[in-house]
Amino acid sequence: MKTLLCDERYLEEIRAIFNEAILHSTALYDYKPRTGEMVREWYAAKVRAGYPVIGIVSPNNELMGFASFGQFRAFPAYKYSLEHSLYVAGQFRGQGVGRRLLQEIIDIAAQQGYHTLIGGIDSENFISKELHRKFGFAFTGIIREAGFKFGRWLNLEFHQLLLSTPHDPQDG
């Protein structure tokens, strides 16, 4: 396994991983598969904002999973807060890909001077919640019946990790 910054050659594999999550899980509260254009726009927005898209690739150069982060809320005082996400392709789950992706995201967020990482996790996604707990994320709250998918209401939990950065936070 190798960690890398994803570039445009991985966008189709990212799209496949997104769509598997959309169609078969509650990891994404979305209904319709993403098109190639949607993923290109998502990726371009990440690049413009300076947010990484990290991937783990197999020895055969298959994208095993990816992770990214972005602005938590669009108000200036949230500038040190990020919301992150990570997705692992079905055939690569249980192989440590999620652990490596989460560690990379934490490390990059700290290097870039952010202070908090926030994960929105479906309340029934026990594997993701346990992964985040192992990295020191704390459960901070739940929004009950925040989504509706697969004929049922979904509860969204928030899990947060506080970083020791930035070293000199500033207003404005």
Buried (B, 14 or more C-beta within 10 A) or exposed (E): EEBBEBEEEBBEBBBBBBBBBBEEBBBBBBEEBBEEEEBBEBBEEBBEEEBBBBBBBBEEEEBBBBBBBEEBEEEEEBBBBBBBBBBBBEEBEEBEBBBBBBBBBBEBBBEBBBBBBBBBBBBEBEEBBEBBEEBEBEEEEEEEEBBEBEEEEBBBBBBBBEBEBBEEEEEE
